[in-house]
């Protein structure tokens, strides 16, 4: 993985991406509780595709699946195609997506969020502040069992997102109901906080 960060030929990169896809797909399909480490944006995109495929499959079987996303920027470099296409499939299946953008603005995210909102039930709230953002663990929770959890990190306002930068340590798990429940509650508490802030703003304007 280190050599990918420093640049390798496309065929080697594609091979690494396919191996990572297979590893995550195997965990998704088996329901294994093992977790996988994720460091680079290209791995994050693969992880989101596999997590959303789980969301799609579960939604088609039993309905009522919620995907919760807490991020500092819903940027197209990570959440655009092919991840956006998986979001669209999930929304088309009747799934529910909730996104918190912990930032004072989501201008860079807005076009993608608006595009996905037209596909189905997607709600987005913005914190209106970057305060304490470096202390929050960004997350991506699927239903009651699966998630990707990042280590807290500073905001990367000026850094261009590439396949290899920024490097952010995170963990992916497809079968951990206890962990997923804790993260879902953490998200829901922040969701309510954003709602209260929004109502206070409306009342004072």
Number of C-alpha atoms within 10 A of each C-alpha: 10 9 9 16 17 8 12 10 8 10 9 13 17 11 11 15 16 13 12 18 17 14 12 22 20 13 19 19 11 11 15 13 16 11 16 16 15 21 19 22 19 20 19 22 21 22 25 24 23 23 27 25 20 20 28 24 14 18 20 15 10 8 15 12 22 21 23 23 22 24 20 25 22 23 18 17 15 21 21 16 13 13 22 20 15 21 28 20 17 28 22 14 19 19 24 22 21 18 20 24 23 26 18 13 16 19 12 12 16 16 14 16 21 13 12 19 16 11 16 19 16 19 15 16 19 22 22 15 12 14 12 9 18 15 11 17 16 23 23 25 29 26 23 20 18 28 30 25 22 20 14 15 15 11 13 11 9 6 9 9 17 14 17 18 14 15 15 15 14 19 17 26 26 28 20 18 16 12 16 23 17 12 23 24 11 13 22 15 12 17 20 12 13 19 15 12 14 15 10 11 10 9 8 6 5
